[in-house]
Amino acid sequence: MKTSITVLTFVSMLFAGLTTLNAAENAHRAGPKGGRLLESTDPAAEFTLESNHTATITFYDSALKPVPASGQAVTVIADANGEKQTVEFEPKGDSLVSKTALPEGDGYSIVVQFKASADAKPQNFRFKLETHICDGCKLQEYACTCDE
């Protein structure tokens, strides 16, 4: 009996830990434009998928007020159906926009490589590009901030 209780307690703790890890995957803030705010960049960067399947990176100060792009570099690697596509970005207005569209479809892996300057070490941000609308937060799933 004691062994059963110990095993049950262990399994319960393991399940609680996995649930916490799953919630942590969505533990990021929403960007002002409804995109995914990439944590720990300076300035803060928001990845937004546009209706034509291009991507825009917009930068913000600590109060989430837009600031112009100034020397940052971004590359996206999209892994759709086992084929990797590298997407380069260029300045347009105060943002960086992708030179080409991301692959069509949905549910594939994205790696956003962010460099604060040309000689800075890149930061990688990984997530699934899922475009359906979340019932909880009403954002596209790639930018979801809730546990729905």
Number of C-alpha atoms within 10 A of each C-alpha: 6 7 8 9 10 11 12 12 12 12 12 12 12 12 12 12 12 12 12 11 12 12 14 13 13 17 14 15 17 18 20 14 11 17 25 25 24 25 14 9 15 15 21 21 27 25 22 22 22 13 7 10 15 17 23 22 26 24 26 20 13 9 7 13 10 17 15 16 20 14 10 20 21 21 18 21 17 22 19 18 11 9 8 13 14 13 20 17 19 16 18 12 9 14 20 23 23 21 14 14 15 22 17 9 12 13 16 16 17 22 18 19 16 22 19 18 13 10 9 11 11 16 15 15 13 14 16 16 21 17 16 13 14 18 12 11 15 14 19 20 22 23 30 26 23 20 14 11
